[in-house]
Amino acid sequence: MVLNREEYNNLIEILTKNLEANDEYTKSIASMTKENLLKYSLPREENDKIEIDIRLYINETVDIID
């Protein structure tokens, strides 16, 4: 999955807000996903734009989309 800088920052912000949810399942998914995004995402410059390559397993990507 490839995101631009704004999309990546929005995703991190949404995950941060989900950490405050009442649902424990949502909290655990948000925490794990945010940690993996911060650890395994690779920024790169493409045509004078910064894009972030998100390298996660398929099930982790499904959690983000869900």
HTML snippet that shows the backbone in 3Dmol.js (N, CA, C, O; Angstrom):
<script src="https://3Dmol.org/build/3Dmol-min.js"></script>
<div id="view" style="width:600px;height:400px;position:relative"></div>
<script>
const pdb = `
ATOM      1  N   MET A   1       0.854  -1.154   0.000  1.00  0.00           N
ATOM      2  CA  MET A   1       0.000   0.000   0.000  1.00  0.00           C
ATOM      3  C   MET A   1       0.907   1.227   0.000  1.00  0.00           C
ATOM      4  O   MET A   1       1.874   1.292   0.759  1.00  0.00           O
ATOM      5  N   VAL A   2       0.597   2.182  -0.841  1.00  0.00           N
ATOM      6  CA  VAL A   2       1.386   3.418  -0.931  1.00  0.00           C
ATOM      7  C   VAL A   2       0.477   4.600  -0.631  1.00  0.00           C
ATOM      8  O   VAL A   2      -0.596   4.740  -1.218  1.00  0.00           O
ATOM      9  N   LEU A   3       0.917   5.446   0.289  1.00  0.00           N
ATOM     10  CA  LEU A   3       0.152   6.630   0.674  1.00  0.00           C
ATOM     11  C   LEU A   3       1.014   7.866   0.505  1.00  0.00           C
ATOM     12  O   LEU A   3       2.241   7.800   0.587  1.00  0.00           O
ATOM     13  N   ASN A   4       0.358   8.999   0.268  1.00  0.00           N
ATOM     14  CA  ASN A   4       1.129  10.239   0.291  1.00  0.00           C
ATOM     15  C   ASN A   4       1.254  10.677   1.751  1.00  0.00           C
ATOM     16  O   ASN A   4       0.675  10.053   2.641  1.00  0.00           O
ATOM     17  N   ARG A   5       1.992  11.728   1.991  1.00  0.00           N
ATOM     18  CA  ARG A   5       2.272  12.151   3.362  1.00  0.00           C
ATOM     19  C   ARG A   5       0.985  12.501   4.123  1.00  0.00           C
ATOM     20  O   ARG A   5       0.824  12.127   5.285  1.00  0.00           O
ATOM     21  N   GLU A   6       0.082  13.211   3.466  1.00  0.00           N
ATOM     22  CA  GLU A   6      -1.167  13.611   4.121  1.00  0.00           C
ATOM     23  C   GLU A   6      -2.020  12.398   4.497  1.00  0.00           C
ATOM     24  O   GLU A   6      -2.556  12.333   5.603  1.00  0.00           O
ATOM     25  N   GLU A   7      -2.145  11.444   3.583  1.00  0.00           N
ATOM     26  CA  GLU A   7      -2.922  10.239   3.859  1.00  0.00           C
ATOM     27  C   GLU A   7      -2.320   9.447   5.017  1.00  0.00           C
ATOM     28  O   GLU A   7      -3.037   8.948   5.884  1.00  0.00           O
ATOM     29  N   TYR A   8      -1.002   9.342   5.016  1.00  0.00           N
ATOM     30  CA  TYR A   8      -0.304   8.618   6.085  1.00  0.00           C
ATOM     31  C   TYR A   8      -0.555   9.296   7.433  1.00  0.00           C
ATOM     32  O   TYR A   8      -0.868   8.623   8.415  1.00  0.00           O
ATOM     33  N   ASN A   9      -0.421  10.617   7.484  1.00  0.00           N
ATOM     34  CA  ASN A   9      -0.648  11.346   8.732  1.00  0.00           C
ATOM     35  C   ASN A   9      -2.097  11.214   9.199  1.00  0.00           C
ATOM     36  O   ASN A   9      -2.354  11.091  10.397  1.00  0.00           O
ATOM     37  N   ASN A  10      -3.040  11.240   8.262  1.00  0.00           N
ATOM     38  CA  ASN A  10      -4.450  11.042   8.619  1.00  0.00           C
ATOM     39  C   ASN A  10      -4.687   9.658   9.202  1.00  0.00           C
ATOM     40  O   ASN A  10      -5.435   9.506  10.168  1.00  0.00           O
ATOM     41  N   LEU A  11      -4.061   8.662   8.624  1.00  0.00           N
ATOM     42  CA  LEU A  11      -4.201   7.298   9.119  1.00  0.00           C
ATOM     43  C   LEU A  11      -3.650   7.171  10.539  1.00  0.00           C
ATOM     44  O   LEU A  11      -4.279   6.551  11.397  1.00  0.00           O
ATOM     45  N   ILE A  12      -2.492   7.750  10.785  1.00  0.00           N
ATOM     46  CA  ILE A  12      -1.904   7.725  12.126  1.00  0.00           C
ATOM     47  C   ILE A  12      -2.830   8.447  13.114  1.00  0.00           C
ATOM     48  O   ILE A  12      -3.011   7.988  14.242  1.00  0.00           O
ATOM     49  N   GLU A  13      -3.404   9.555  12.699  1.00  0.00           N
ATOM     50  CA  GLU A  13      -4.318  10.312  13.561  1.00  0.00           C
ATOM     51  C   GLU A  13      -5.567   9.496  13.906  1.00  0.00           C
ATOM     52  O   GLU A  13      -6.012   9.499  15.054  1.00  0.00           O
ATOM     53  N   ILE A  14      -6.121   8.811  12.931  1.00  0.00           N
ATOM     54  CA  ILE A  14      -7.303   7.973  13.157  1.00  0.00           C
ATOM     55  C   ILE A  14      -6.966   6.842  14.126  1.00  0.00           C
ATOM     56  O   ILE A  14      -7.743   6.546  15.034  1.00  0.00           O
ATOM     57  N   LEU A  15      -5.824   6.220  13.935  1.00  0.00           N
ATOM     58  CA  LEU A  15      -5.420   5.138  14.832  1.00  0.00           C
ATOM     59  C   LEU A  15      -5.213   5.650  16.253  1.00  0.00           C
ATOM     60  O   LEU A  15      -5.550   4.963  17.217  1.00  0.00           O
ATOM     61  N   THR A  16      -4.667   6.838  16.385  1.00  0.00           N
ATOM     62  CA  THR A  16      -4.466   7.440  17.701  1.00  0.00           C
ATOM     63  C   THR A  16      -5.810   7.681  18.389  1.00  0.00           C
ATOM     64  O   THR A  16      -5.950   7.431  19.586  1.00  0.00           O
ATOM     65  N   LYS A  17      -6.788   8.162  17.639  1.00  0.00           N
ATOM     66  CA  LYS A  17      -8.129   8.373  18.203  1.00  0.00           C
ATOM     67  C   LYS A  17      -8.774   7.042  18.585  1.00  0.00           C
ATOM     68  O   LYS A  17      -9.490   6.966  19.584  1.00  0.00           O
ATOM     69  N   ASN A  18      -8.529   5.997  17.801  1.00  0.00           N
ATOM     70  CA  ASN A  18      -9.095   4.680  18.099  1.00  0.00           C
ATOM     71  C   ASN A  18      -8.500   4.074  19.370  1.00  0.00           C
ATOM     72  O   ASN A  18      -9.100   3.182  19.969  1.00  0.00           O
ATOM     73  N   LEU A  19      -7.335   4.547  19.782  1.00  0.00           N
ATOM     74  CA  LEU A  19      -6.743   4.059  21.025  1.00  0.00           C
ATOM     75  C   LEU A  19      -7.565   4.497  22.239  1.00  0.00           C
ATOM     76  O   LEU A  19      -7.408   3.934  23.323  1.00  0.00           O
ATOM     77  N   GLU A  20      -8.432   5.486  22.071  1.00  0.00           N
ATOM     78  CA  GLU A  20      -9.278   5.983  23.148  1.00  0.00           C
ATOM     79  C   GLU A  20     -10.674   5.362  23.111  1.00  0.00           C
ATOM     80  O   GLU A  20     -11.547   5.764  23.880  1.00  0.00           O
ATOM     81  N   ALA A  21     -10.893   4.401  22.239  1.00  0.00           N
ATOM     82  CA  ALA A  21     -12.216   3.783  22.087  1.00  0.00           C
ATOM     83  C   ALA A  21     -12.578   2.966  23.326  1.00  0.00           C
ATOM     84  O   ALA A  21     -11.709   2.569  24.103  1.00  0.00           O
ATOM     85  N   ASN A  22     -13.873   2.724  23.493  1.00  0.00           N
ATOM     86  CA  ASN A  22     -14.354   1.908  24.611  1.00  0.00           C
ATOM     87  C   ASN A  22     -14.188   0.416  24.342  1.00  0.00           C
ATOM     88  O   ASN A  22     -14.124  -0.387  25.273  1.00  0.00           O
ATOM     89  N   ASP A  23     -14.120   0.063  23.096  1.00  0.00           N
ATOM     90  CA  ASP A  23     -14.025  -1.334  22.675  1.00  0.00           C
ATOM     91  C   ASP A  23     -12.572  -1.812  22.743  1.00  0.00           C
ATOM     92  O   ASP A  23     -11.695  -1.232  22.102  1.00  0.00           O
ATOM     93  N   GLU A  24     -12.323  -2.864  23.516  1.00  0.00           N
ATOM     94  CA  GLU A  24     -10.953  -3.379  23.682  1.00  0.00           C
ATOM     95  C   GLU A  24     -10.381  -3.924  22.375  1.00  0.00           C
ATOM     96  O   GLU A  24      -9.185  -3.795  22.117  1.00  0.00           O
ATOM     97  N   TYR A  25     -11.233  -4.532  21.552  1.00  0.00           N
ATOM     98  CA  TYR A  25     -10.766  -5.061  20.269  1.00  0.00           C
ATOM     99  C   TYR A  25     -10.252  -3.928  19.385  1.00  0.00           C
ATOM    100  O   TYR A  25      -9.188  -4.046  18.777  1.00  0.00           O
ATOM    101  N   THR A  26     -11.002  -2.834  19.313  1.00  0.00           N
ATOM    102  CA  THR A  26     -10.594  -1.676  18.519  1.00  0.00           C
ATOM    103  C   THR A  26      -9.283  -1.104  19.037  1.00  0.00           C
ATOM    104  O   THR A  26      -8.400  -0.760  18.252  1.00  0.00           O
ATOM    105  N   LYS A  27      -9.156  -1.002  20.349  1.00  0.00           N
ATOM    106  CA  LYS A  27      -7.920  -0.488  20.956  1.00  0.00           C
ATOM    107  C   LYS A  27      -6.726  -1.352  20.599  1.00  0.00           C
ATOM    108  O   LYS A  27      -5.670  -0.835  20.233  1.00  0.00           O
ATOM    109  N   SER A  28      -6.884  -2.666  20.702  1.00  0.00           N
ATOM    110  CA  SER A  28      -5.748  -3.556  20.445  1.00  0.00           C
ATOM    111  C   SER A  28      -5.329  -3.532  18.972  1.00  0.00           C
ATOM    112  O   SER A  28      -4.137  -3.539  18.664  1.00  0.00           O
ATOM    113  N   ILE A  29      -6.309  -3.503  18.063  1.00  0.00           N
ATOM    114  CA  ILE A  29      -6.002  -3.434  16.630  1.00  0.00           C
ATOM    115  C   ILE A  29      -5.325  -2.103  16.306  1.00  0.00           C
ATOM    116  O   ILE A  29      -4.339  -2.071  15.571  1.00  0.00           O
ATOM    117  N   ALA A  30      -5.849  -1.014  16.849  1.00  0.00           N
ATOM    118  CA  ALA A  30      -5.269   0.310  16.593  1.00  0.00           C
ATOM    119  C   ALA A  30      -3.836   0.387  17.111  1.00  0.00           C
ATOM    120  O   ALA A  30      -2.957   0.921  16.434  1.00  0.00           O
ATOM    121  N   SER A  31      -3.603  -0.138  18.295  1.00  0.00           N
ATOM    122  CA  SER A  31      -2.273  -0.099  18.890  1.00  0.00           C
ATOM    123  C   SER A  31      -1.270  -0.903  18.061  1.00  0.00           C
ATOM    124  O   SER A  31      -0.184  -0.418  17.744  1.00  0.00           O
ATOM    125  N   MET A  32      -1.644  -2.129  17.717  1.00  0.00           N
ATOM    126  CA  MET A  32      -0.759  -2.998  16.942  1.00  0.00           C
ATOM    127  C   MET A  32      -0.494  -2.401  15.551  1.00  0.00           C
ATOM    128  O   MET A  32       0.642  -2.407  15.078  1.00  0.00           O
ATOM    129  N   THR A  33      -1.526  -1.897  14.913  1.00  0.00           N
ATOM    130  CA  THR A  33      -1.387  -1.354  13.568  1.00  0.00           C
ATOM    131  C   THR A  33      -0.528  -0.097  13.570  1.00  0.00           C
ATOM    132  O   THR A  33       0.344   0.062  12.716  1.00  0.00           O
ATOM    133  N   LYS A  34      -0.769   0.792  14.519  1.00  0.00           N
ATOM    134  CA  LYS A  34       0.018   2.027  14.598  1.00  0.00           C
ATOM    135  C   LYS A  34       1.487   1.714  14.840  1.00  0.00           C
ATOM    136  O   LYS A  34       2.367   2.307  14.217  1.00  0.00           O
ATOM    137  N   GLU A  35       1.744   0.788  15.738  1.00  0.00           N
ATOM    138  CA  GLU A  35       3.122   0.392  16.023  1.00  0.00           C
ATOM    139  C   GLU A  35       3.805  -0.160  14.775  1.00  0.00           C
ATOM    140  O   GLU A  35       4.950   0.190  14.486  1.00  0.00           O
ATOM    141  N   ASN A  36       3.112  -1.013  14.040  1.00  0.00           N
ATOM    142  CA  ASN A  36       3.682  -1.594  12.822  1.00  0.00           C
ATOM    143  C   ASN A  36       3.877  -0.545  11.728  1.00  0.00           C
ATOM    144  O   ASN A  36       4.867  -0.587  10.997  1.00  0.00           O
ATOM    145  N   LEU A  37       2.936   0.393  11.612  1.00  0.00           N
ATOM    146  CA  LEU A  37       3.080   1.458  10.618  1.00  0.00           C
ATOM    147  C   LEU A  37       4.323   2.296  10.900  1.00  0.00           C
ATOM    148  O   LEU A  37       5.105   2.590   9.996  1.00  0.00           O
ATOM    149  N   LEU A  38       4.492   2.668  12.143  1.00  0.00           N
ATOM    150  CA  LEU A  38       5.639   3.494  12.503  1.00  0.00           C
ATOM    151  C   LEU A  38       6.954   2.736  12.340  1.00  0.00           C
ATOM    152  O   LEU A  38       7.989   3.332  12.045  1.00  0.00           O
ATOM    153  N   LYS A  39       6.905   1.441  12.531  1.00  0.00           N
ATOM    154  CA  LYS A  39       8.122   0.636  12.459  1.00  0.00           C
ATOM    155  C   LYS A  39       8.491   0.237  11.027  1.00  0.00           C
ATOM    156  O   LYS A  39       9.669   0.260  10.670  1.00  0.00           O
ATOM    157  N   TYR A  40       7.510  -0.124  10.209  1.00  0.00           N
ATOM    158  CA  TYR A  40       7.805  -0.747   8.915  1.00  0.00           C
ATOM    159  C   TYR A  40       7.488   0.100   7.679  1.00  0.00           C
ATOM    160  O   TYR A  40       7.716  -0.359   6.560  1.00  0.00           O
ATOM    161  N   SER A  41       6.983   1.293   7.842  1.00  0.00           N
ATOM    162  CA  SER A  41       6.692   2.141   6.687  1.00  0.00           C
ATOM    163  C   SER A  41       7.976   2.792   6.190  1.00  0.00           C
ATOM    164  O   SER A  41       8.817   3.227   6.977  1.00  0.00           O
ATOM    165  N   LEU A  42       8.109   2.849   4.866  1.00  0.00           N
ATOM    166  CA  LEU A  42       9.318   3.389   4.253  1.00  0.00           C
ATOM    167  C   LEU A  42       8.993   4.603   3.387  1.00  0.00           C
ATOM    168  O   LEU A  42       8.323   4.471   2.363  1.00  0.00           O
ATOM    169  N   PRO A  43       9.460   5.776   3.787  1.00  0.00           N
ATOM    170  CA  PRO A  43       9.229   6.953   2.945  1.00  0.00           C
ATOM    171  C   PRO A  43      10.162   6.946   1.737  1.00  0.00           C
ATOM    172  O   PRO A  43      11.291   6.462   1.812  1.00  0.00           O
ATOM    173  N   ARG A  44       9.680   7.484   0.638  1.00  0.00           N
ATOM    174  CA  ARG A  44      10.521   7.608  -0.560  1.00  0.00           C
ATOM    175  C   ARG A  44      10.052   8.826  -1.341  1.00  0.00           C
ATOM    176  O   ARG A  44       8.894   9.237  -1.261  1.00  0.00           O
ATOM    177  N   GLU A  45      10.978   9.387  -2.091  1.00  0.00           N
ATOM    178  CA  GLU A  45      10.649  10.548  -2.901  1.00  0.00           C
ATOM    179  C   GLU A  45      10.373  10.084  -4.322  1.00  0.00           C
ATOM    180  O   GLU A  45      11.181   9.392  -4.941  1.00  0.00           O
ATOM    181  N   GLU A  46       9.215  10.483  -4.820  1.00  0.00           N
ATOM    182  CA  GLU A  46       8.779  10.088  -6.153  1.00  0.00           C
ATOM    183  C   GLU A  46       8.247  11.317  -6.864  1.00  0.00           C
ATOM    184  O   GLU A  46       7.230  11.877  -6.455  1.00  0.00           O
ATOM    185  N   ASN A  47       8.917  11.743  -7.920  1.00  0.00           N
ATOM    186  CA  ASN A  47       8.489  12.928  -8.691  1.00  0.00           C
ATOM    187  C   ASN A  47       8.293  14.153  -7.798  1.00  0.00           C
ATOM    188  O   ASN A  47       7.268  14.831  -7.872  1.00  0.00           O
ATOM    189  N   ASP A  48       9.263  14.420  -6.975  1.00  0.00           N
ATOM    190  CA  ASP A  48       9.244  15.562  -6.044  1.00  0.00           C
ATOM    191  C   ASP A  48       8.122  15.490  -5.012  1.00  0.00           C
ATOM    192  O   ASP A  48       7.771  16.507  -4.415  1.00  0.00           O
ATOM    193  N   LYS A  49       7.563  14.322  -4.798  1.00  0.00           N
ATOM    194  CA  LYS A  49       6.552  14.110  -3.772  1.00  0.00           C
ATOM    195  C   LYS A  49       7.042  13.002  -2.848  1.00  0.00           C
ATOM    196  O   LYS A  49       7.729  12.076  -3.278  1.00  0.00           O
ATOM    197  N   ILE A  50       6.686  13.111  -1.601  1.00  0.00           N
ATOM    198  CA  ILE A  50       7.040  12.058  -0.661  1.00  0.00           C
ATOM    199  C   ILE A  50       5.887  11.077  -0.578  1.00  0.00           C
ATOM    200  O   ILE A  50       4.747  11.456  -0.311  1.00  0.00           O
ATOM    201  N   GLU A  51       6.200   9.811  -0.810  1.00  0.00           N
ATOM    202  CA  GLU A  51       5.224   8.739  -0.687  1.00  0.00           C
ATOM    203  C   GLU A  51       5.711   7.779   0.383  1.00  0.00           C
ATOM    204  O   GLU A  51       6.915   7.606   0.569  1.00  0.00           O
ATOM    205  N   ILE A  52       4.786   7.164   1.076  1.00  0.00           N
ATOM    206  CA  ILE A  52       5.138   6.218   2.116  1.00  0.00           C
ATOM    207  C   ILE A  52       4.686   4.839   1.683  1.00  0.00           C
ATOM    208  O   ILE A  52       3.503   4.593   1.447  1.00  0.00           O
ATOM    209  N   ASP A  53       5.652   3.954   1.587  1.00  0.00           N
ATOM    210  CA  ASP A  53       5.413   2.550   1.257  1.00  0.00           C
ATOM    211  C   ASP A  53       5.075   1.821   2.543  1.00  0.00           C
ATOM    212  O   ASP A  53       5.910   1.731   3.444  1.00  0.00           O
ATOM    213  N   ILE A  54       3.870   1.305   2.639  1.00  0.00           N
ATOM    214  CA  ILE A  54       3.469   0.573   3.835  1.00  0.00           C
ATOM    215  C   ILE A  54       3.588  -0.910   3.528  1.00  0.00           C
ATOM    216  O   ILE A  54       2.914  -1.444   2.648  1.00  0.00           O
ATOM    217  N   ARG A  55       4.452  -1.545   4.271  1.00  0.00           N
ATOM    218  CA  ARG A  55       4.709  -2.964   4.038  1.00  0.00           C
ATOM    219  C   ARG A  55       4.206  -3.765   5.230  1.00  0.00           C
ATOM    220  O   ARG A  55       4.908  -3.966   6.221  1.00  0.00           O
ATOM    221  N   LEU A  56       2.979  -4.207   5.096  1.00  0.00           N
ATOM    222  CA  LEU A  56       2.352  -4.990   6.150  1.00  0.00           C
ATOM    223  C   LEU A  56       1.842  -6.299   5.565  1.00  0.00           C
ATOM    224  O   LEU A  56       1.750  -6.462   4.348  1.00  0.00           O
ATOM    225  N   TYR A  57       1.513  -7.227   6.455  1.00  0.00           N
ATOM    226  CA  TYR A  57       0.876  -8.464   6.016  1.00  0.00           C
ATOM    227  C   TYR A  57      -0.554  -8.157   5.580  1.00  0.00           C
ATOM    228  O   TYR A  57      -1.120  -7.130   5.955  1.00  0.00           O
ATOM    229  N   ILE A  58      -1.119  -9.037   4.801  1.00  0.00           N
ATOM    230  CA  ILE A  58      -2.465  -8.828   4.265  1.00  0.00           C
ATOM    231  C   ILE A  58      -3.481  -8.646   5.386  1.00  0.00           C
ATOM    232  O   ILE A  58      -4.341  -7.770   5.294  1.00  0.00           O
ATOM    233  N   ASN A  59      -3.402  -9.452   6.441  1.00  0.00           N
ATOM    234  CA  ASN A  59      -4.385  -9.324   7.516  1.00  0.00           C
ATOM    235  C   ASN A  59      -4.253  -7.972   8.224  1.00  0.00           C
ATOM    236  O   ASN A  59      -5.258  -7.429   8.682  1.00  0.00           O
ATOM    237  N   GLU A  60      -3.058  -7.423   8.325  1.00  0.00           N
ATOM    238  CA  GLU A  60      -2.872  -6.111   8.934  1.00  0.00           C
ATOM    239  C   GLU A  60      -3.461  -5.020   8.043  1.00  0.00           C
ATOM    240  O   GLU A  60      -4.044  -4.054   8.536  1.00  0.00           O
ATOM    241  N   THR A  61      -3.308  -5.176   6.750  1.00  0.00           N
ATOM    242  CA  THR A  61      -3.885  -4.214   5.810  1.00  0.00           C
ATOM    243  C   THR A  61      -5.408  -4.269   5.867  1.00  0.00           C
ATOM    244  O   THR A  61      -6.066  -3.231   5.795  1.00  0.00           O
ATOM    245  N   VAL A  62      -5.969  -5.452   5.994  1.00  0.00           N
ATOM    246  CA  VAL A  62      -7.415  -5.596   6.113  1.00  0.00           C
ATOM    247  C   VAL A  62      -7.908  -4.887   7.366  1.00  0.00           C
ATOM    248  O   VAL A  62      -8.966  -4.257   7.335  1.00  0.00           O
ATOM    249  N   ASP A  63      -7.167  -4.973   8.468  1.00  0.00           N
ATOM    250  CA  ASP A  63      -7.553  -4.281   9.701  1.00  0.00           C
ATOM    251  C   ASP A  63      -7.590  -2.768   9.497  1.00  0.00           C
ATOM    252  O   ASP A  63      -8.474  -2.097  10.029  1.00  0.00           O
ATOM    253  N   ILE A  64      -6.651  -2.230   8.740  1.00  0.00           N
ATOM    254  CA  ILE A  64      -6.622  -0.795   8.463  1.00  0.00           C
ATOM    255  C   ILE A  64      -7.854  -0.401   7.651  1.00  0.00           C
ATOM    256  O   ILE A  64      -8.531   0.577   7.969  1.00  0.00           O
ATOM    257  N   ILE A  65      -8.134  -1.156   6.621  1.00  0.00           N
ATOM    258  CA  ILE A  65      -9.269  -0.839   5.740  1.00  0.00           C
ATOM    259  C   ILE A  65     -10.585  -0.997   6.483  1.00  0.00           C
ATOM    260  O   ILE A  65     -11.514  -0.214   6.289  1.00  0.00           O
ATOM    261  N   ASP A  66     -10.661  -2.004   7.325  1.00  0.00           N
ATOM    262  CA  ASP A  66     -11.880  -2.256   8.099  1.00  0.00           C
ATOM    263  C   ASP A  66     -12.115  -1.142   9.088  1.00  0.00           C
ATOM    264  O   ASP A  66     -13.094  -1.173   9.833  1.00  0.00           O
TER     265      ASP A  66
END
`;
const viewer = $3Dmol.createViewer("view");
viewer.addModel(pdb, "pdb");
viewer.setStyle({}, {cartoon: {color: "spectrum"}});
viewer.zoomTo();
viewer.render();
</script>
